[in-house]
Amino acid sequence: MRNNPIEITEFSKNRAAIVLRQYDDAPEVIDLLRFLSEFQFVSYKLIQDVLNDDTILPYVDRLVVESICEETGAIREYIRVNDVIRDYILRGQLEFPEKYAKALQERTAVFIKNNKSIQDGDASEYLYYLKSALAQGQRIDERYLIPAHFLLSLRDAYDNGRYNEVVRLSDRILQDAHFFSRATN
């Protein structure tokens, strides 16, 4: 197996497909997983605020019980999608539900406009909004950025096949090289 990484990738992909097959007739669960996969981790509060649907939480609980998702955080206030499942969903080119995309775009715009910091929300919101703002080419006050924000944005763009965005972000990193050298010293 070590000599053939493609076999490992295919094994993971097949395993994820088998696990998710049970939801073929439940598009609301697939939409929820697509939403959750947008985040490295996401708070229950943000899920409720954005999805605005109380019927979703039982699905989240079921996904946790089935180890498709896991709870994290000091008091289990965040949820994250299993890495194999997340990778399968993100690379599967599943369309991000428009209603969720619109809600997140609106929230990102407010975040940028109000120049909010991490103290103004939870960590999952902050990281997502920074990543989204960077992906949209927005200028963000450097005091709120660390190099990892760019790396997360680059990885996300690459994993989702948005190669023009990868090039644009890379160019920005090169333009802001002074920031990165200062941030790492």
C-alpha positions as YAML, in Angstrom:
chain: A
units: angstrom
residues:
- id: 1
  name: MET
  ca: [0.00, 0.00, 0.00]
- id: 2
  name: ARG
  ca: [2.80, 2.44, 0.81]
- id: 3
  name: ASN
  ca: [4.05, 2.20, -2.73]
- id: 4
  name: ASN
  ca: [0.67, 3.05, -4.17]
- id: 5
  name: PRO
  ca: [-0.96, 6.10, -2.49]
- id: 6
  name: ILE
  ca: [-3.76, 6.05, -5.06]
- id: 7
  name: GLU
  ca: [-4.98, 2.75, -3.54]
- id: 8
  name: ILE
  ca: [-5.17, 4.40, -0.13]
- id: 9
  name: THR
  ca: [-7.11, 7.34, -1.54]
- id: 10
  name: GLU
  ca: [-9.52, 5.04, -3.36]
- id: 11
  name: PHE
  ca: [-9.99, 2.94, -0.24]
- id: 12
  name: SER
  ca: [-10.93, 6.04, 1.79]
- id: 13
  name: LYS
  ca: [-13.23, 7.27, -0.95]
- id: 14
  name: ASN
  ca: [-15.01, 3.93, -1.19]
- id: 15
  name: ARG
  ca: [-15.35, 3.69, 2.58]
- id: 16
  name: ALA
  ca: [-16.88, 7.18, 2.78]
- id: 17
  name: ALA
  ca: [-19.30, 6.38, -0.05]
- id: 18
  name: ILE
  ca: [-20.47, 3.24, 1.77]
- id: 19
  name: VAL
  ca: [-21.01, 5.15, 5.03]
- id: 20
  name: LEU
  ca: [-22.96, 7.93, 3.31]
- id: 21
  name: ARG
  ca: [-25.06, 5.63, 1.13]
- id: 22
  name: GLN
  ca: [-27.61, 5.38, 3.94]
- id: 23
  name: TYR
  ca: [-28.46, 9.04, 3.29]
- id: 24
  name: ASP
  ca: [-29.19, 8.69, -0.44]
- id: 25
  name: ASP
  ca: [-32.86, 9.37, 0.29]
- id: 26
  name: ALA
  ca: [-32.17, 12.17, 2.79]
- id: 27
  name: PRO
  ca: [-30.92, 15.21, 0.87]
- id: 28
  name: GLU
  ca: [-31.31, 17.37, 3.99]
- id: 29
  name: VAL
  ca: [-28.60, 15.31, 5.72]
- id: 30
  name: ILE
  ca: [-26.29, 15.54, 2.71]
- id: 31
  name: ASP
  ca: [-26.90, 19.32, 2.62]
- id: 32
  name: LEU
  ca: [-26.10, 19.49, 6.33]
- id: 33
  name: LEU
  ca: [-22.89, 17.52, 5.82]
- id: 34
  name: ARG
  ca: [-21.95, 19.78, 2.91]
- id: 35
  name: PHE
  ca: [-22.50, 22.79, 5.20]
- id: 36
  name: LEU
  ca: [-20.50, 21.28, 8.06]
- id: 37
  name: SER
  ca: [-17.68, 20.34, 5.68]
- id: 38
  name: GLU
  ca: [-17.12, 24.01, 4.86]
- id: 39
  name: PHE
  ca: [-15.62, 24.41, 8.31]
- id: 40
  name: GLN
  ca: [-12.60, 22.91, 10.03]
- id: 41
  name: PHE
  ca: [-14.94, 22.88, 13.02]
- id: 42
  name: VAL
  ca: [-18.21, 24.72, 13.67]
- id: 43
  name: SER
  ca: [-20.08, 25.69, 16.80]
- id: 44
  name: TYR
  ca: [-23.56, 24.46, 17.53]
- id: 45
  name: LYS
  ca: [-24.54, 28.11, 17.91]
- id: 46
  name: LEU
  ca: [-23.40, 28.96, 14.38]
- id: 47
  name: ILE
  ca: [-25.21, 25.91, 13.00]
- id: 48
  name: GLN
  ca: [-28.44, 27.11, 14.60]
- id: 49
  name: ASP
  ca: [-27.89, 30.76, 13.58]
- id: 50
  name: VAL
  ca: [-27.14, 30.01, 9.93]
- id: 51
  name: LEU
  ca: [-29.39, 27.03, 9.29]
- id: 52
  name: ASN
  ca: [-32.20, 28.49, 11.35]
- id: 53
  name: ASP
  ca: [-33.88, 25.10, 11.52]
- id: 54
  name: ASP
  ca: [-34.53, 23.25, 14.78]
- id: 55
  name: THR
  ca: [-35.16, 20.00, 12.91]
- id: 56
  name: ILE
  ca: [-31.45, 19.80, 11.99]
- id: 57
  name: LEU
  ca: [-30.06, 19.11, 15.49]
- id: 58
  name: PRO
  ca: [-31.33, 15.50, 15.66]
- id: 59
  name: TYR
  ca: [-29.46, 14.85, 12.40]
- id: 60
  name: VAL
  ca: [-26.31, 16.32, 13.94]
- id: 61
  name: ASP
  ca: [-26.72, 14.04, 16.95]
- id: 62
  name: ARG
  ca: [-27.14, 11.04, 14.68]
- id: 63
  name: LEU
  ca: [-24.03, 11.97, 12.68]
- id: 64
  name: VAL
  ca: [-22.05, 12.15, 15.92]
- id: 65
  name: VAL
  ca: [-23.35, 8.76, 17.11]
- id: 66
  name: GLU
  ca: [-22.39, 7.24, 13.74]
- id: 67
  name: SER
  ca: [-18.87, 8.80, 13.97]
- id: 68
  name: ILE
  ca: [-19.43, 10.73, 10.76]
- id: 69
  name: CYS
  ca: [-18.93, 13.82, 12.90]
- id: 70
  name: GLU
  ca: [-17.32, 14.35, 16.26]
- id: 71
  name: GLU
  ca: [-17.74, 16.88, 19.01]
- id: 72
  name: THR
  ca: [-14.74, 18.91, 20.09]
- id: 73
  name: GLY
  ca: [-13.91, 21.85, 22.32]
- id: 74
  name: ALA
  ca: [-13.57, 22.20, 26.07]
- id: 75
  name: ILE
  ca: [-17.29, 21.66, 26.60]
- id: 76
  name: ARG
  ca: [-18.03, 19.95, 23.26]
- id: 77
  name: GLU
  ca: [-19.43, 23.15, 21.82]
- id: 78
  name: TYR
  ca: [-18.01, 22.48, 18.35]
- id: 79
  name: ILE
  ca: [-18.55, 19.76, 15.80]
- id: 80
  name: ARG
  ca: [-16.29, 18.63, 13.01]
- id: 81
  name: VAL
  ca: [-16.79, 16.20, 10.16]
- id: 82
  name: ASN
  ca: [-14.59, 13.10, 10.11]
- id: 83
  name: ASP
  ca: [-11.60, 13.84, 7.84]
- id: 84
  name: VAL
  ca: [-12.29, 10.98, 5.42]
- id: 85
  name: ILE
  ca: [-15.94, 11.98, 5.06]
- id: 86
  name: ARG
  ca: [-15.09, 15.69, 4.78]
- id: 87
  name: ASP
  ca: [-12.52, 15.05, 2.07]
- id: 88
  name: TYR
  ca: [-14.98, 12.86, 0.16]
- id: 89
  name: ILE
  ca: [-17.71, 15.51, 0.38]
- id: 90
  name: LEU
  ca: [-15.47, 18.43, -0.60]
- id: 91
  name: ARG
  ca: [-13.82, 16.60, -3.48]
- id: 92
  name: GLY
  ca: [-17.13, 15.11, -4.61]
- id: 93
  name: GLN
  ca: [-18.11, 18.45, -6.12]
- id: 94
  name: LEU
  ca: [-21.42, 18.44, -4.29]
- id: 95
  name: GLU
  ca: [-23.08, 21.78, -4.76]
- id: 96
  name: PHE
  ca: [-23.15, 23.93, -1.67]
- id: 97
  name: PRO
  ca: [-26.82, 24.66, -0.86]
- id: 98
  name: GLU
  ca: [-27.66, 28.17, -2.05]
- id: 99
  name: LYS
  ca: [-29.61, 29.08, 1.08]
- id: 100
  name: TYR
  ca: [-26.57, 28.30, 3.25]
- id: 101
  name: ALA
  ca: [-24.16, 30.04, 0.88]
- id: 102
  name: LYS
  ca: [-26.25, 33.19, 0.92]
- id: 103
  name: ALA
  ca: [-26.54, 33.23, 4.72]
- id: 104
  name: LEU
  ca: [-22.78, 32.77, 5.12]
- id: 105
  name: GLN
  ca: [-22.00, 35.44, 2.51]
- id: 106
  name: GLU
  ca: [-24.21, 37.93, 4.35]
- id: 107
  name: ARG
  ca: [-22.57, 37.11, 7.67]
- id: 108
  name: THR
  ca: [-19.09, 37.38, 6.13]
- id: 109
  name: ALA
  ca: [-19.95, 40.80, 4.70]
- id: 110
  name: VAL
  ca: [-21.08, 42.02, 8.13]
- id: 111
  name: PHE
  ca: [-17.92, 40.61, 9.68]
- id: 112
  name: ILE
  ca: [-15.71, 42.47, 7.20]
- id: 113
  name: LYS
  ca: [-17.72, 45.69, 7.36]
- id: 114
  name: ASN
  ca: [-17.63, 45.81, 11.15]
- id: 115
  name: ASN
  ca: [-13.95, 44.78, 11.28]
- id: 116
  name: LYS
  ca: [-14.78, 42.24, 13.98]
- id: 117
  name: SER
  ca: [-12.21, 40.30, 15.96]
- id: 118
  name: ILE
  ca: [-12.28, 36.86, 17.53]
- id: 119
  name: GLN
  ca: [-13.62, 38.37, 20.76]
- id: 120
  name: ASP
  ca: [-16.82, 39.26, 18.88]
- id: 121
  name: GLY
  ca: [-17.82, 35.68, 18.07]
- id: 122
  name: ASP
  ca: [-16.78, 32.09, 18.36]
- id: 123
  name: ALA
  ca: [-13.59, 30.67, 16.90]
- id: 124
  name: SER
  ca: [-15.33, 28.75, 14.11]
- id: 125
  name: GLU
  ca: [-17.08, 31.89, 12.88]
- id: 126
  name: TYR
  ca: [-13.91, 33.93, 13.02]
- id: 127
  name: LEU
  ca: [-11.83, 31.39, 11.08]
- id: 128
  name: TYR
  ca: [-14.53, 30.85, 8.48]
- id: 129
  name: TYR
  ca: [-15.09, 34.56, 7.90]
- id: 130
  name: LEU
  ca: [-11.37, 35.23, 7.60]
- id: 131
  name: LYS
  ca: [-11.02, 32.37, 5.13]
- id: 132
  name: SER
  ca: [-14.01, 33.62, 3.13]
- id: 133
  name: ALA
  ca: [-12.81, 37.21, 3.14]
- id: 134
  name: LEU
  ca: [-9.39, 36.12, 1.90]
- id: 135
  name: ALA
  ca: [-11.00, 33.97, -0.80]
- id: 136
  name: GLN
  ca: [-13.06, 36.99, -1.93]
- id: 137
  name: GLY
  ca: [-9.92, 39.12, -2.17]
- id: 138
  name: GLN
  ca: [-10.95, 41.37, 0.69]
- id: 139
  name: ARG
  ca: [-8.30, 43.30, 2.58]
- id: 140
  name: ILE
  ca: [-8.23, 42.40, 6.24]
- id: 141
  name: ASP
  ca: [-6.43, 44.27, 8.97]
- id: 142
  name: GLU
  ca: [-3.11, 42.45, 9.39]
- id: 143
  name: ARG
  ca: [-3.39, 42.43, 13.15]
- id: 144
  name: TYR
  ca: [-6.19, 39.86, 12.79]
- id: 145
  name: LEU
  ca: [-4.23, 37.55, 10.49]
- id: 146
  name: ILE
  ca: [-1.66, 34.86, 10.99]
- id: 147
  name: PRO
  ca: [0.01, 32.90, 8.16]
- id: 148
  name: ALA
  ca: [-2.14, 29.87, 8.98]
- id: 149
  name: HIS
  ca: [-5.24, 31.76, 7.79]
- id: 150
  name: PHE
  ca: [-3.71, 32.01, 4.32]
- id: 151
  name: LEU
  ca: [-2.65, 28.36, 4.40]
- id: 152
  name: LEU
  ca: [-6.16, 27.23, 5.34]
- id: 153
  name: SER
  ca: [-7.61, 29.36, 2.54]
- id: 154
  name: LEU
  ca: [-5.09, 27.99, 0.05]
- id: 155
  name: ARG
  ca: [-5.78, 24.40, 1.04]
- id: 156
  name: ASP
  ca: [-9.53, 24.92, 0.87]
- id: 157
  name: ALA
  ca: [-9.31, 26.48, -2.59]
- id: 158
  name: TYR
  ca: [-7.00, 23.72, -3.83]
- id: 159
  name: ASP
  ca: [-9.15, 20.92, -2.38]
- id: 160
  name: ASN
  ca: [-12.20, 22.40, -4.11]
- id: 161
  name: GLY
  ca: [-10.46, 22.78, -7.48]
- id: 162
  name: ARG
  ca: [-10.46, 26.59, -7.41]
- id: 163
  name: TYR
  ca: [-6.96, 26.87, -8.85]
- id: 164
  name: ASN
  ca: [-7.29, 30.50, -9.98]
- id: 165
  name: GLU
  ca: [-8.02, 31.39, -6.36]
- id: 166
  name: VAL
  ca: [-4.92, 29.45, -5.28]
- id: 167
  name: VAL
  ca: [-2.80, 31.51, -7.67]
- id: 168
  name: ARG
  ca: [-4.42, 34.78, -6.55]
- id: 169
  name: LEU
  ca: [-3.87, 34.00, -2.86]
- id: 170
  name: SER
  ca: [-0.30, 32.91, -3.54]
- id: 171
  name: ASP
  ca: [0.36, 36.21, -5.32]
- id: 172
  name: ARG
  ca: [-1.04, 38.07, -2.34]
- id: 173
  name: ILE
  ca: [1.23, 36.14, 0.00]
- id: 174
  name: LEU
  ca: [4.21, 37.13, -2.15]
- id: 175
  name: GLN
  ca: [3.08, 40.77, -2.14]
- id: 176
  name: ASP
  ca: [2.68, 40.71, 1.63]
- id: 177
  name: ALA
  ca: [5.97, 38.92, 2.28]
- id: 178
  name: HIS
  ca: [6.91, 41.59, 4.86]
- id: 179
  name: PHE
  ca: [3.86, 40.60, 6.90]
- id: 180
  name: PHE
  ca: [4.78, 36.93, 6.89]
- id: 181
  name: SER
  ca: [8.41, 37.51, 7.81]
- id: 182
  name: ARG
  ca: [7.27, 39.78, 10.68]
- id: 183
  name: ALA
  ca: [4.62, 37.30, 11.82]
- id: 184
  name: THR
  ca: [7.04, 34.39, 12.00]
- id: 185
  name: ASN
  ca: [9.89, 36.22, 13.77]
...
